[in-house]
């Protein structure tokens, strides 16, 4: 019998090869469904989405890696609201529970509203308003192969509309998580967004943003701090812009830290160098790419908050609650 780490690595390689193969050579086309890029919880947002390997009770971890659906997420309902820039608003709801003889299941709903826009007739006169929005329905599944190794998968039905036009897509994610309890360590790999656009808003070459991720989360032994690192969009790794190898690597890494102060309070900080570079507008130091937040837990409910730094553009505020049903 092969050792568990060997089995896990082969499962990871097989899953990623099978799912990522259809995603090759898509980077030059226009992407659709911005909703899938948003952090689905304040915890993930505060940690700059460095959550691909971060365990916990939040069922929204489903979107970071479906293999993170664990016994801790049993019967947990998480709901959050994101106040984005320029009047954009988004909402998220996720619930998970164990089903005897089946495994661990989760269901999620996501919604993004772009607000109202003025419609203009061909002659330039005002012709009322129209709206634009996106929505997603998700089903997730995870199964413990052993007490250390867990596999997960999820399927998403995506919808978008602008005025009378609409589009849709069907996509899937898959992941694996390997826990090393003696080292307080979790290692993961996952692929996200593999599927097809079933109907588009008009762009014949519209495609979905496939994302290949790896993650590591380490809880320090003598300090109530969990450090997590996520490598994302690894299938797009290149160095065509002439920068150093380190610069390119940092554009695909997010780093987060969660400090647990007793049972009631968690402080979170995250940094995404790639996001910071994209949002930087000048030479001065700003908070682009730097996120922060906290969680307050009582015996019945957990309240979370995150602020995502967008530099001179301001910041995004996300609020959430989580409780057991």
C-alpha positions as CSV (number, residue, x, y, z in Angstrom):
1,X,0.0,0.0,0.0
2,X,1.3,3.4,-0.9
3,X,1.9,5.9,2.0
4,X,-0.8,8.5,2.5
5,X,1.2,11.5,1.2
6,X,1.9,9.6,-2.0
7,X,-1.7,8.7,-2.5
8,X,-2.7,12.3,-1.8
9,X,-0.2,13.7,-4.2
10,X,-1.4,11.4,-7.0
11,X,-5.0,12.2,-6.4
12,X,-4.2,15.9,-6.5
13,X,-2.2,15.5,-9.8
14,X,-5.0,13.4,-11.4
15,X,-7.8,15.8,-10.4
16,X,-5.9,18.9,-11.5
17,X,-4.8,17.4,-14.8
18,X,-8.3,16.2,-15.7
19,X,-10.0,19.4,-14.7
20,X,-7.4,22.0,-15.9
21,X,-6.9,20.5,-19.4
22,X,-9.8,22.3,-21.0
23,X,-8.7,25.6,-19.7
24,X,-5.5,25.9,-21.7
25,X,-5.0,28.9,-24.0
26,X,-7.9,31.1,-22.9
27,X,-6.1,34.1,-21.4
28,X,-6.5,36.3,-24.5
29,X,-10.2,36.4,-24.4
30,X,-12.7,38.4,-22.4
31,X,-13.8,36.9,-19.1
32,X,-17.3,36.8,-17.7
33,X,-19.0,36.5,-14.3
34,X,-17.1,38.8,-12.1
35,X,-19.1,37.5,-9.1
36,X,-16.9,34.4,-8.8
37,X,-13.9,36.6,-8.1
38,X,-15.4,38.2,-5.0
39,X,-14.6,36.8,-1.5
40,X,-17.7,35.2,-0.3
41,X,-17.1,35.9,3.4
42,X,-15.6,38.7,5.6
43,X,-13.1,36.2,6.9
44,X,-11.8,35.4,3.4
45,X,-11.8,39.1,2.4
46,X,-9.9,40.2,5.5
47,X,-7.2,37.5,4.8
48,X,-6.9,38.7,1.1
49,X,-8.4,35.3,0.1
50,X,-5.4,33.5,1.4
51,X,-7.8,30.8,2.5
52,X,-7.3,27.9,0.2
53,X,-6.0,25.8,3.1
54,X,-7.6,27.6,6.1
55,X,-9.8,25.3,8.2
56,X,-12.6,26.5,10.3
57,X,-16.4,26.6,11.0
58,X,-17.3,28.9,8.1
59,X,-19.1,26.9,5.3
60,X,-18.1,29.7,2.9
61,X,-14.7,28.0,2.7
62,X,-16.5,26.0,0.0
63,X,-15.5,28.7,-2.5
64,X,-11.9,28.7,-1.4
65,X,-11.6,24.9,-1.8
66,X,-14.5,22.5,-1.6
67,X,-12.3,20.0,0.3
68,X,-12.4,22.5,3.3
69,X,-16.0,21.4,4.1
70,X,-15.2,19.6,7.4
71,X,-17.0,18.4,10.5
72,X,-16.5,21.9,11.9
73,X,-18.9,23.3,9.2
74,X,-21.7,21.0,10.2
75,X,-25.1,22.8,10.3
76,X,-23.4,26.2,10.0
77,X,-25.2,28.9,8.1
78,X,-23.1,31.9,6.9
79,X,-24.6,35.1,5.5
80,X,-22.7,38.2,4.4
81,X,-23.1,41.5,2.6
82,X,-20.5,43.4,0.5
83,X,-20.7,47.1,-0.1
84,X,-18.5,47.6,-3.2
85,X,-17.4,50.7,-5.0
86,X,-19.6,52.8,-7.2
87,X,-22.9,51.5,-5.8
88,X,-22.2,47.8,-6.4
89,X,-23.6,45.5,-3.8
90,X,-23.2,41.7,-3.3
91,X,-24.7,39.1,-1.0
92,X,-23.7,35.6,0.0
93,X,-25.4,32.7,1.9
94,X,-23.9,29.2,2.4
95,X,-25.1,26.3,4.5
96,X,-23.4,22.9,5.2
97,X,-24.4,19.7,6.9
98,X,-23.6,16.0,7.0
99,X,-25.9,13.5,5.3
100,X,-25.6,9.9,6.6
101,X,-24.4,7.5,4.0
102,X,-23.8,10.3,1.5
103,X,-21.1,12.7,2.9
104,X,-20.8,16.4,3.7
105,X,-23.1,18.6,1.5
106,X,-23.3,22.4,1.1
107,X,-25.5,24.8,-0.8
108,X,-24.7,28.4,-1.6
109,X,-26.3,31.4,-3.1
110,X,-24.4,34.5,-4.4
111,X,-25.7,37.7,-5.9
112,X,-24.1,40.8,-7.4
113,X,-26.0,44.0,-8.4
114,X,-24.3,46.6,-10.6
115,X,-27.1,49.1,-9.8
116,X,-29.3,51.1,-12.2
117,X,-28.1,52.8,-15.4
118,X,-29.6,55.4,-17.7
119,X,-30.8,54.1,-21.0
120,X,-30.3,56.4,-24.0
121,X,-32.3,56.1,-27.2
122,X,-30.6,56.2,-30.6
123,X,-31.4,59.9,-31.0
124,X,-29.6,60.6,-27.7
125,X,-32.8,61.2,-25.6
126,X,-33.3,59.6,-22.2
127,X,-35.2,56.3,-22.3
128,X,-35.6,55.2,-18.7
129,X,-33.2,53.0,-16.8
130,X,-32.0,49.4,-16.8
131,X,-30.3,47.1,-14.3
132,X,-27.4,44.6,-14.4
133,X,-26.7,41.8,-12.1
134,X,-25.1,38.3,-11.6
135,X,-26.2,35.3,-9.5
136,X,-24.8,31.9,-8.7
137,X,-26.3,28.7,-7.2
138,X,-23.7,26.3,-5.8
139,X,-23.9,22.6,-4.6
140,X,-20.8,21.3,-2.8
141,X,-19.7,17.9,-1.6
142,X,-16.8,16.6,0.5
143,X,-15.7,13.2,1.7
144,X,-13.1,12.2,4.2
145,X,-11.0,9.4,2.7
146,X,-9.1,9.1,6.0
147,X,-8.7,11.2,9.1
148,X,-6.1,13.2,7.3
149,X,-7.2,13.2,3.6
150,X,-10.4,14.8,2.3
151,X,-11.6,15.3,-1.3
152,X,-14.2,17.9,-2.3
153,X,-16.1,19.1,-5.4
154,X,-18.7,21.7,-6.2
155,X,-20.9,22.7,-9.1
156,X,-22.0,26.2,-9.9
157,X,-24.8,27.5,-12.1
158,X,-24.0,31.1,-13.0
159,X,-26.3,33.7,-14.4
160,X,-25.9,37.3,-15.6
161,X,-28.2,39.9,-17.1
162,X,-27.9,43.4,-18.5
163,X,-31.2,45.0,-19.4
164,X,-33.0,42.4,-21.6
165,X,-29.9,40.4,-22.4
166,X,-28.8,37.4,-20.3
167,X,-26.1,34.8,-20.1
168,X,-25.4,31.6,-18.2
169,X,-22.6,29.1,-17.5
170,X,-22.1,25.8,-15.7
171,X,-18.8,25.3,-14.0
172,X,-17.1,23.0,-11.4
173,X,-14.4,23.1,-8.8
174,X,-12.5,20.2,-7.3
175,X,-9.9,20.1,-4.5
176,X,-8.0,18.0,-2.0
177,X,-6.9,18.8,1.6
178,X,-4.3,16.9,3.6
179,X,-4.0,17.6,7.3
180,X,-0.9,16.9,9.5
181,X,-2.3,17.3,13.0
182,X,1.1,16.8,14.7
183,X,2.4,19.8,12.9
184,X,-0.9,21.8,13.0
185,X,-0.5,22.0,9.2
186,X,-3.0,21.8,6.3
187,X,-1.9,21.5,2.6
188,X,-4.3,21.8,-0.3
189,X,-4.6,22.0,-4.0
190,X,-7.7,22.8,-6.1
191,X,-8.9,23.9,-9.5
192,X,-11.8,26.4,-9.9
193,X,-14.1,27.5,-12.7
194,X,-13.8,24.7,-15.2
195,X,-16.8,24.5,-17.4
196,X,-18.6,26.2,-20.2
197,X,-20.5,29.4,-21.0
198,X,-23.9,28.0,-22.1
199,X,-25.2,31.4,-23.3
200,X,-23.4,34.8,-23.4
201,X,-24.4,38.5,-23.5
202,X,-23.1,38.8,-27.0
203,X,-19.4,38.1,-26.9
204,X,-18.8,34.9,-28.9
205,X,-15.5,34.2,-27.2
206,X,-16.6,34.8,-23.6
207,X,-15.0,32.4,-21.2
208,X,-14.7,31.6,-17.5
209,X,-11.8,32.6,-15.3
210,X,-10.2,29.2,-14.5
211,X,-8.0,29.3,-11.3
212,X,-5.5,26.7,-10.2
213,X,-4.6,27.1,-6.5
214,X,-2.4,25.6,-3.9
215,X,-2.5,26.5,-0.2
216,X,-0.8,26.0,3.1
217,X,-2.0,26.9,6.6
218,X,0.1,26.6,9.7
219,X,-1.1,27.2,13.3
220,X,1.8,28.2,15.5
221,X,2.4,26.0,18.4
222,X,3.1,28.6,21.1
223,X,1.1,31.5,19.7
224,X,-2.6,31.7,18.8
225,X,-1.8,32.7,15.3
226,X,-2.6,30.8,12.1
227,X,-0.6,31.8,9.0
228,X,-2.0,31.0,5.6
229,X,-0.5,31.3,2.1
230,X,-2.4,30.7,-1.1
231,X,-0.9,30.5,-4.6
232,X,-3.6,31.4,-7.2
233,X,-4.0,31.6,-11.0
234,X,-1.0,29.4,-11.2
235,X,-2.0,28.3,-14.7
236,X,-1.3,31.9,-15.9
237,X,2.2,32.0,-14.4
238,X,4.6,33.7,-16.9
239,X,7.2,36.4,-17.0
240,X,6.4,38.1,-20.3
241,X,6.5,41.6,-18.9
242,X,10.3,41.5,-18.3
243,X,10.2,41.6,-14.5
244,X,12.1,39.4,-12.2
245,X,11.0,35.9,-11.4
246,X,10.3,37.0,-7.8
247,X,8.0,39.8,-9.0
248,X,6.0,37.4,-11.1
249,X,5.8,34.9,-8.3
250,X,4.5,37.5,-5.9
251,X,1.7,38.4,-8.3
252,X,0.2,34.9,-7.7
253,X,0.5,34.8,-3.9
254,X,-1.8,36.0,-1.1
255,X,-0.7,35.9,2.6
256,X,-2.9,36.1,5.7
257,X,-2.7,35.8,9.4
258,X,-5.5,35.2,11.9
259,X,-4.8,35.9,15.6
260,X,-7.3,34.2,18.0
261,X,-7.6,36.1,21.3
262,X,-9.5,33.7,23.5
263,X,-12.7,32.2,22.2
264,X,-14.5,35.5,21.5
265,X,-12.2,37.5,19.3
266,X,-10.2,36.9,16.1
267,X,-8.1,39.6,14.4
268,X,-7.2,39.2,10.7
269,X,-4.8,40.7,8.3
270,X,-4.1,39.9,4.7
271,X,-1.9,41.1,1.9
272,X,-2.0,40.4,-1.9
273,X,1.1,41.8,-3.7
274,X,-0.4,41.4,-7.1
275,X,-3.6,43.3,-6.1
276,X,-1.4,46.0,-4.6
277,X,0.5,46.4,-7.8
278,X,-2.6,46.5,-9.9
279,X,-4.3,49.2,-7.7
280,X,-1.3,51.3,-7.0
281,X,-1.7,54.8,-8.6
282,X,1.5,56.5,-7.6
283,X,4.9,56.1,-6.0
284,X,3.7,56.7,-2.4
285,X,2.9,54.0,0.1
286,X,-0.8,53.3,0.3
287,X,-3.1,50.5,1.5
288,X,-3.9,48.9,-1.8
289,X,-3.9,45.1,-1.4
290,X,-3.8,45.3,2.4
291,X,-7.0,44.0,4.1
292,X,-8.0,43.7,7.7
293,X,-10.9,42.5,9.8
294,X,-12.2,40.8,12.8
295,X,-14.6,38.2,14.1
296,X,-16.6,38.3,17.4
297,X,-18.0,35.0,18.6
298,X,-20.6,34.4,21.2
299,X,-22.3,31.1,22.3
300,X,-24.9,31.5,19.5
301,X,-23.6,33.7,16.7
302,X,-20.4,34.9,15.1
303,X,-20.2,38.4,13.6
304,X,-17.5,39.1,11.1
305,X,-16.2,42.3,9.4
306,X,-13.6,43.0,6.7
307,X,-12.2,46.1,5.0
308,X,-10.5,45.5,1.7
309,X,-8.0,48.2,0.7
310,X,-8.2,49.6,-2.8
311,X,-5.7,52.4,-2.3
312,X,-6.8,55.8,-3.5
313,X,-10.1,54.3,-4.7
314,X,-11.1,53.7,-1.1
315,X,-12.1,50.5,0.5
316,X,-14.7,47.8,0.4
317,X,-16.7,46.9,3.5
318,X,-18.1,43.4,4.1
319,X,-20.2,42.3,7.0
320,X,-21.3,38.8,7.9
321,X,-23.0,36.6,10.5
322,X,-22.7,32.8,11.1
323,X,-24.7,30.5,13.4
324,X,-25.7,26.9,13.8
325,X,-29.1,25.7,12.7
